[in-house]
Amino acid sequence: MTLLDIFPSLRATTVPRLDPAVWPADTHYDQDGRITLGTVALADLADEFGTPVHVVDEAEVRERCRAYRKHFPDAEIVYAGTALMVGAVARWVVEEGLSVQVGSAGELSVALAAGIEPRRIVLHGNGKTFDELKTAVGCGVGRIVVGSLTEITLLAALATAPQQILLRVATGIDVPGGPQFGFPLGSDSFETAVARIATQPNLQLIGLHCHLGAQIHNPDHYGEAIRRMVGELAWIDNEYGMLLTHLDIGGGHAVAYRSGDAELNLRELADILDDALDAACARHRFPRPAITMEPGRAIVARAGVTLYRVLSITETAEGGHRVIVDGGSCGGQCRGQGGALVVNRHPTGAQLTASIAGRHSESGELIATEVRLPADLRPGEVLALPCTGAYHHGLASTYSTVGRPPIVAVAEGRVQQLRRRETTADLLMRELG
């Protein structure tokens, strides 16, 4: 029995299309009507690796890296690895000329195990423990972003050789996407931080760092950050005779999760940064600093597709439709993606609008809403949700004692499992009682 039998009032509509704004560029229907990614049928991946499963398109990741290198040839591009910290992904971005940012000792371990040179690694994070700082200094990471007076004290005690650091600042620019961390520009704590670093021979302050927020699509915010931070670089030079040469403007570059969503235009950003640097450096008579940026979501979000198998289709109390799948979401970062499509066929009949819910909560956590699906959708079919490459795996949990899904990479017909499925045996290993 199909949904057309249950809900005969449904009328035929158009077939869903693969929107290039949210699906990887190399996503197509094959001659059998199946969705393919990197010439690999997604239905075959679901059969081979089970569901749910995270699929990453290597070509899409590399192309996003190349886009940044093209638009910002003179800047350093650092991949913000917290978006998806997997050894293979770290290698891909480094091979494309990027560096890697890590936010914990665990992410640092993954990068080092992947063979990333420590000098290509930046340690970041709102708060870093003594052990994390000790590990970073010990392995020789290229830079450490410092965001508190406590971290300055700890690093001064740990560094036995010159360690490059960036001072994280809060710019005071009103940007949606969360609070800004760091030393407020022009504050007493900012001046104290600079003064303390200036007295430490093994702490080499090379510049300032900021992170304005998340999902920023207006490039003017970054231009204003440049203007404000160059003024502080000039003040530090005048006050302490320290000529700082680097400005790191962080990440937060917006990507589209649904068709029509605003995203950051890299060409516009490049023009605005260039103009802001010219104006600020001329005003303060300060030499042009090197620029660093840290895209994470913008590198991997669209490269990821998550596959779920349909368990049941139900009607809601409000008269709508809900599709229950065999996985779950990872909270607010991963809900409301750009629709979902059946991967094993190209539907041509009636459609309905439904929400997709995970199975791991009594209340049925919603993975996506207002999704157009074929009216004859059946249990056992596989759905693909696009734009799940960023944070979807990192924020996954073992809720209800269900292991986290595997990660599989595709590239030109090749398939490689990057991370295996977490089993019940893995979870039981933590039981000590």
N, C-alpha and C positions, 0 to 999 in steps of 0.2 A: 504494500500500500504506500502510495506517495502522498506528498502534500497536496497535490491536485485532487486526489480522492478525498482528503480530509477537509480541504478548503477550496471547494469548486468555484468560489467567487473570484479567485485570482485570475488576472488577465495577462496575456502575453505582453512582454516588453522587450527592449533591445538587449542584446548579449553584452555582458560586461567586457570592457577592453582593458588592455594592459597600459596603464597610465605611466608614461616615462618619467613623470615627476616623483613617483614613489616606488616603482619597480626598477630593478637593475636593467641597464641598457640592453643586455644580452638575454632578455626574457622574451620567449616567443611561444606561439602554438606550433606544434609539429603537424605533419600530414595526417596524423591520427587524432588530432584535436587535443593532444595533451600539452600541458605547459612545460616548457623546457627552460633550463637556466645553464648557460655555458654548454649548450647542446645536450645536456643530461636531463632526462625526464624526471620531474619532481616526484611523480607517482612511484618511479623505480626506487628513488632514495627513501621514500616512506616505507616501501616494502623491505628494503635491505637493512635499514637502520632502526626501523620502528618509529613510532610517533609518541610524543612530540619530538621534533628534531629541528635544530637551528642549522640553516644552510647559508654559507657565505660565498659570495662570488668574488674570487680573487681578482679577476679583471676589473671589476667595479672599484675595488679598493685601490688598485694601482692607478686607475684612471683619475680618481679623485686626488690622489697624491700628485699626479702630473699636472692637474688643473691648478693646484696651488703653486707648484713650481713655475708654471707658465705665467701666472698673474703676478707673482711676487718673486721674481728672479734674484733679487738682492736681499731678500729676507731669509731668516732661518725658520723653517717650518718644523714644529715639534708635535708629533702625534700624541694627543692626550689619551694615554692607554687605558684609563679607567673605563672608557666607552666600550672597549672590548680588548681585554688583555689576554691574548693567546700568543704563544711563542711564534707560530707561523705568521700571524698578522704583524707582529713586531718585526719579523724578518722582511716581510714584503715592503713595509713602509721605509725601512732603512735602505733596502735595495733601491728604492725610488728617491733616495736622497734626503729623507726626513730623519730627525732625531726622535727620541721616545721620552715621554714624560711618565713617571710612575708616581702613585700616590700612597704607597705602603711598602713595607719590607717584602710582602708577598708578591706584589707586582714587580718589584725590583728583582726578586728571585726568578720570576718567569722570564724577564728580559735577559738576565745574565745566562740562564739556562739555554735560551735561544741563540746565544752567541753574540748578543749586542755588546759592542765595546762600551765599557763604563763611561768613557768621555762623551759618548753620544746620549747619555741618560741624564735627565733632569728629575730631581726629587722634589715633589710638590705636596700640598695637603694643608688643610686648615690647622691641623695640630699634629706634630710628629713626636713620637716617643723617643726616649733616650736610646733605646735599642735600635730603632730605625735610623736615627742619626749616626750612631756608631757603625752600623752596617754600611751605610752610604759612604761615610768617610773612609772606612776601611777598604772598601772595594774601589774607591777612586771615582765616584760619579762626577760628571762634568760640572754640574751646578746644583746648588741647593737653594730653594726659595724659602726665605725666612719671614715668618709672619708674626713673631712675638719676641719680647725681650728675653723670655725664658729660653727660646731656641738659640738666641745669640749667645747666652751664657753657656749653654750646653755645647754648642759648636766650638766656642773658644777653648773649652776644656778638652774637647776631643781632637781637634785638628793639630797634627804635629807637622804638617806641611801646608803651604798655601792652598786654601780651598775657596774656589769661586762661589760667590753667593749673590742672589738677587734679593732686594728688599721688597716685600709685598706691601702694596699701598691700597687704601680705599680712596677712590678718586672723588667721591661725593657726587657723582653723576647719577641722576635718577633713572635707572634702567630696570624694566621688569625682569623677573627671573630669579629672585632670591636676594638675600643680603650680601653685601660686599665685605670681605674679610681683609685684614691687614691694618697697617698704620694709616690713620687718616692724614691726608696730605696737609702739611703745615701745622700739624698738631704738636703738642709737647712730646708725646710718645714717639712721633716720627723723628723729631730732632734728637731725642735721647738715644734712639736706636742708631742713628747715623754716628753720633758721638761715641757710643760704645764700640761700634765696629771699627771706627778710625783708630782706636787704641790697641786693636788686636792684630799683631803682625801676620797671623796665619789665616785671617778672614779677609779675603780679597773681594770687596764690594765692587761689582762691575756694572750694576745698573738697577733699575726699578722694574717691578712686576705688578700687573693688576689683572683681575678677572672680574669683568663687569656684570656678568649674569649668564643666563641661558636662553637659547632660542631668540637671539638678537638679530633682527632683520634690517634695522636701520644703521647703515654704516657711519652716520654722523656721530654716533656715540663714541666710536673708536677714534675719530678725528679729534673730538673734544678731549679724550683721555690723553692723546699724544700732546696736545697743547698744554695741558695741565702738568704732565709729568716732565716735559722738557723744561718748564719753569723751575721745577724742583731740582733737576739736574744742574741747572745754572746756579741755583742757590748753594747746593753742596760744593760745587767747584769754587765759588766765591768764599764760602765760609771755611772750608777745610782743605782747599787745594786738591781735591780728589776729582779728577776728570773721569766721570763714568761714561761708558761707551755703548751701553745696551739698554733698550726698552723692550720689555716683553708685555704685549697687550692681551695676552691670554686667548681664550677661545670663546665659546658660547655662540658660534655661528649657527643661525637658524637653518633647519631643513624642513621640507614639506612632508607632513605625515598624511595629509589628504590632498586631493586635487584642489588646486586653488589656494593652498596655504602659502603665505609669504615666506620667502627664504632669502638669505643674504646673497647679494650679487657681488661676486668677487671682483669683477672689473670696476664696479663703482667703489668698492672698498679700497682697491689699489689707488684709484685717483684721489680719493679723500685723504688717505694716509700720506700720499706724496705732497698734497697741498698743505696739510697740517704740519708736516715736518718742515717744509720750506718757510711757512709763516712763523712757526714757533722758534725755529733756530735763528731766523733773521731778527726777530724781536728781542731775543735774549743774547744774541751774538754768541751762539753756542754751536760747536761743530755737530754735524748731523750724526746721530747715533745709529747703530745697527738695530734693526727691528726683528723681533721674534714674535710668532703667533702660534697658538696651540689648538688647532682644530682636532676634535675627537669624534663627536657625533657626525660632523660634516664629512668625515672620511669613511665611516663604516655603516652609518644608519641605512642608507639605501642599498648597501651591498648585502643586507641580511634578509632572509625570508624564513619564516617559521611555519612548519607543517604540523597540522593537527588532524586526527581522525574523528569523524562525527560519531557520537555515541547515541544521540537521540534528538528529535525535533519536537518541541512542545509549543502549546499556545499559552500566552500569558493572560493574567486576569484582565488586562486592559485590552485584550483582543489582538495583541501583537504576536510575534513569533520569536522563539528563542532556540538557538542551536547549542547543544551541550557537546563539548569536545573533550578529548582525553588529556588535556594539559591545563595550565593555568597561566595567568599573567604575572607580571613582576611589579605590580603597583602602578602608580600614576605615570611613571616614565614610559610605560609600554602599552597603555590603553588607547583605544581610538585610532588605530592605524588606518591607512588608506584603503579600507575595504578588505575583502577576502574573495578568493576565487577557488572553484573546484579545479583540482589539478589534473584529473584523469579523463576529462572530456570537455568539449566546447559546447556549453548549453545553448540551445536555440529557442527554447519555449518560454513559458511564463516565468516571472520572477516574483519574489516577495522581499520585503524589507524586514530584517531580523537583527537581533543582537546575538553575539557569540559569548557564551559563558563557559568558564572553566569548571572542572569537576571537584575541586579540592576545598570547597567551602559550602556550608549548609545554606548560605544565602546566594550562592552561585555568583562568584566574582565575574564581572564583565570584562572580557578581553577586547571586544570591539562593539560598537553600536551603529545602528542605521546602515547595515551592510546589505547590499543587494545580492541575493543568492537565487539559484534556480528553484522553482516551486516544487520540482520533483526530486529535491535533494534526499538522499537516503543514508541511513546509518551505515558506517563502514567506508564512506567516501572520504577523501582527503581534501582539506582546505589549506590554502596557503595565504598567510598574512604577510604583506610586504613591509619594508622599512623597519625591520626589527633587529638590525645589526648593532645598534648602540644601546647599551645598558640592559637589553633584554636578558642576556645570559648572566651578566654580572649581578643583577638584582634578583635572579631566580632563587627560590628558597627550597628547603626540604619540608615544607608545610605538609601535614598529614603523613609524614614519613614516606614521602615519595621522592626518589632520587632525581637530580637535575638531568636534563636531556643532553644528548651529545651535540657536538658541533662538527659539521661536515663542510669541507671546502670543495668547490667545483671550479674547473678551469679548462676550457677547450676540450671538453669531453672526459677529462680526468676527474676522479673523485678521491678525496683523501679525508679520512677521519682525523680531526684535530684534537678532539677531546671526547672520550668515551662516555657512555651513559653511566650515571652514578647508580649503583645497585643497592638493594636492601642490605646486602652483606657489607658494603662500604659504610652504611649508616650504623649498622650493629657494632662495627669495630670501635665506635666511640662509647659504647655501653660498658661501664666498669662495675656496676653493682650486681 
